[in-house]
Amino acid sequence: MTDSETAAGASEKTFRIHDHVIVARPLTAGLHLVATPIGNLGDITLRGLETLAAADVLACEDTRVTRVLLDRYGIRKRPFSYHEHNAGEAGDRLLAFLEEGKSVALVSDAGTPLVSDPGYRLAVRAIEAGHRVVPLPGASAPLAALLGSGLPNDAFLFAGFLPTRDKARRERLRELAAVPATLIFFESPHRIAATLAAAAAEYGADRPASVCRELTKTFEEFRRGPLGELAADFAERTVKGEIVLVIGPPSEEEAADPADVDRLLQELAADRSAGQAATEAARLTGLPRRQLYQRLLDLKGGA
């Protein structure tokens, strides 16, 4: 049970969580990016609570969602709405607060701000304007899924949401096929079956994967296995909740196949300069940029 307590002074706020007394001291001016729970409200950090309580301005995607967290910990704060549809106007106001020397805390509905949400644009604008940006680590759905997937975590790539149309989805999966790292995607429950089928077709039915659903919540679930088995399983199931799909890296035999690399270079060069295509191909494959650039020149010369 959480109870608000009398402020320790004009510049501090004190509140109690179980047996812990938390003192929210004044924050330095700047944009404070606060990670919030992805399901279990107990996953908020003490530093996160202090920042939410002490910030001059609290910006969030949905005030109703953030209000649940604030009420849980007895934090009396009126959130400011900042989301995809008002990012321009609301971003201007938040930057004005920063210009006035105020502390602005930014949260997303769940997880770490800037990861697949409009907070990225605000952070970039704040940095360009010379304001301090302070990251507060905490809950993250991609990392939680990676930890529970049982797949290699020495190298991983978070790729956000895949395209919704099948052709575009397959093309994006094909672009990432040779990346020497575990891949992490967000996916909706009504598209997960189609995505697993597409991934099995592009990467092979035997490539290991994990479907991570409702992370940290009551009905948390990990379905681990080869892509082919998971695709068949989810084709017969109706699921709900938030999903993170984790796909293991290609085997040594699959990684950076020369024909695949050539095809990737040509696809990237269709709407980029040779240098830009080589840079992107290096990011996707892990191969040296200089080698890829020279190979692209060879391909163009041959054409």
Secondary structure as UniProt FT lines:
FT   STRAND          2..4
FT   TURN            10..11
FT   STRAND          12..17
FT   TURN            18..19
FT   STRAND          20..24
FT   STRAND          30..34
FT   HELIX           41..43
FT   HELIX           46..54
FT   STRAND          57..60
FT   HELIX           63..72
FT   TURN            73..74
FT   STRAND          80..81
FT   TURN            84..86
FT   HELIX           87..99
FT   TURN            100..101
FT   STRAND          103..106
FT   TURN            113..114
FT   HELIX           119..128
FT   TURN            129..130
FT   STRAND          133..136
FT   HELIX           141..149
FT   STRAND          156..161
FT   HELIX           166..175
FT   TURN            176..178
FT   STRAND          182..187
FT   TURN            189..191
FT   HELIX           192..203
FT   TURN            205..206
FT   STRAND          208..213
FT   TURN            215..216
FT   TURN            218..219
FT   STRAND          221..226
FT   HELIX           227..235
FT   STRAND          243..247
FT   TURN            252..256
FT   HELIX           258..269
FT   HELIX           274..285
FT   HELIX           289..302
//
